[in-house]
Amino acid sequence: QSALTQPASVSGSPGQSITISCTGTSSDVGGYNSVSWYQQHPGKVPKLMIYEDSNRPSGVSNRFSGSKSGNTASLTISGLQAEDEADYYCSSYTSAISHVFGTGTKVTVL
Amino acid sequence: EVQLVESGGGLVEPGGSLRLSCEASGFIFGSYWMHWVRQAPGKGLVWVSRINTDGGVTNYADSVKGRFTISRDNAKNTLYLQMNSLRAEDTGIYYCAKDLSWGASDYWGQGTLVTVSS
């Protein structure tokens, strides 16, 4: 089972919107409403930002939104802020082995 | 307050064994699936294993299948990961995580570092 594919890096200026993609297959991303997104600051524990493709846990800013089309899921961060600079990982249930993470994306706020 | 506290990590030689523990509190432990996730130094997250509420269903990443065993003791609110035949590539921080839905983990422990080296 290969990791889901994410861009290595995405950047944007404060206030802008950015989108991170997460590409899988019909056996994972495209087959289940199970994509979740995590934010991880350096040296910190991952934080759940989105689950079930587009749901936000309580306490997560509404600047973060998730969507999916076919085998590609996306995380959009609107109104980019300095504190959003972090690594972001997608994950999905997979019929192959149960669960798989994405390759990770480093978000830089210019 | 939900808390997950891992322990049991350390330095071990290739081929050796370690048993990780994750003590849970602040929620009904026996009602949730649980996961182990690892992160090699400077690398991304890798899912390792999961277990259902009563321990009757377990799944493993291909890279650890046959070497690692996940288990739980609901009476002790504790999750375990028995790691045998350890390899250098097993080195990393091991996190336990509580499942929210379809593998999404809403609470994570602080992690325990496993280093496999001679």
Interface residues (C-beta under 8 A of the other chain):
Chain A: Q1 A3 Y32 N33 S34 S36 Y38 Q40 V45 P46 L48 Y51 E52 P57 D87 Y89 S91 S92 Y93 I97 S98 H99 V100 F101 G102 T103 G104
Chain B: H35 V37 G44 L45 V46 W47 R50 N59 Y60 A61 D62 Y95 L100 S101 W102 G103 A104 S105 D106 W108 G109 Q110 G111
